[in-house]
């Protein structure tokens, strides 16, 4: 068998939500962290935050892929994304 060694294959498995997940859940982790600073979160609020952040990500990514932003613009993007929720 002749194998071309310059040819590479890549397989990516996205396991999260199917075979793997946070333990404890992300809700519990986030609630525990912010409680140390006197804040209280609800699961609904956390989910709404993730939803709003995803909407912002999709909006920006639809015009300019995040991977193509230079480091300054990428930092600004992630700062603004964190403010969206």
QUITAUR-V784227 format. One record per residue. N is the residue number from 1. RES is the residue in one letter. SS is DSSP state (alpha for helix, beta for strand, coil for the rest). PHI is phi in radians with two decimals (none if undefined). OMEGA is omega as a letter, one per 20 degrees, with the letter a starting at -180 (999 if undefined). Layout:
n->(N;N)
res->(RES;RES)
ss->(SS;SS)
phi->(PHI;PHI)
omega->(OMEGA;OMEGA)
This chain:
n->(1;2;3;4;5;6;7;8;9;10;11;12;13;14;15;16;17;18;19;20;21;22;23;24;25;26;27;28;29;30;31;32;33;34;35;36;37;38;39;40;41;42;43;44;45;46;47;48;49;50;51;52;53;54;55;56;57;58;59;60;61;62;63;64;65;66;67;68;69;70;71;72;73;74;75;76;77;78;79;80;81;82;83;84;85)
res->(X;X;X;X;X;X;X;X;X;X;X;X;X;X;X;X;X;X;X;X;X;X;X;X;X;X;X;X;X;X;X;X;X;X;X;X;X;X;X;X;X;X;X;X;X;X;X;X;X;X;X;X;X;X;X;X;X;X;X;X;X;X;X;X;X;X;X;X;X;X;X;X;X;X;X;X;X;X;X;X;X;X;X;X;X)
ss->(coil;coil;coil;coil;coil;coil;coil;coil;coil;coil;coil;coil;coil;coil;coil;beta;coil;coil;coil;beta;coil;coil;coil;coil;coil;alpha;alpha;alpha;alpha;alpha;alpha;alpha;alpha;alpha;alpha;coil;coil;coil;coil;coil;coil;coil;alpha;alpha;alpha;alpha;alpha;alpha;alpha;alpha;alpha;alpha;alpha;alpha;alpha;alpha;alpha;alpha;alpha;alpha;alpha;alpha;alpha;coil;coil;alpha;alpha;alpha;coil;coil;alpha;alpha;alpha;alpha;alpha;alpha;alpha;alpha;alpha;alpha;alpha;alpha;alpha;coil;coil)
phi->(none;-1.71;-1.92;-1.35;-1.27;-1.47;-1.57;-2.11;-2.02;-2.32;-2.13;-2.02;-1.92;-1.72;-1.53;-1.09;1.56;-2.06;-1.85;-2.46;-2.77;-1.15;-2.51;-1.19;-1.08;-1.07;-1.07;-1.10;-1.04;-1.17;-1.07;-1.15;-1.14;-1.26;-1.12;-1.16;-1.88;1.50;-1.78;-2.18;-2.02;-1.91;-1.06;-1.09;-1.14;-1.09;-1.10;-1.11;-1.08;-1.10;-1.10;-1.15;-1.12;-1.15;-1.06;-1.11;-1.00;-1.10;-1.08;-1.15;-1.14;-1.26;-1.75;-2.46;-0.96;-0.96;-1.12;-1.71;-1.31;-1.23;-1.08;-1.14;-1.17;-1.15;-1.09;-1.11;-1.01;-1.18;-1.09;-1.18;-1.13;-1.16;-1.38;-1.29;-2.23)
omega->(a;a;r;a;r;r;a;r;r;r;r;r;r;a;a;r;r;a;a;r;r;r;j;a;a;r;a;r;a;r;r;a;a;r;r;r;r;r;r;r;r;r;r;r;r;r;r;r;r;r;a;r;r;r;r;r;a;r;a;a;a;r;r;r;a;a;a;r;r;a;r;a;r;r;r;r;a;r;r;r;r;r;a;r;999)
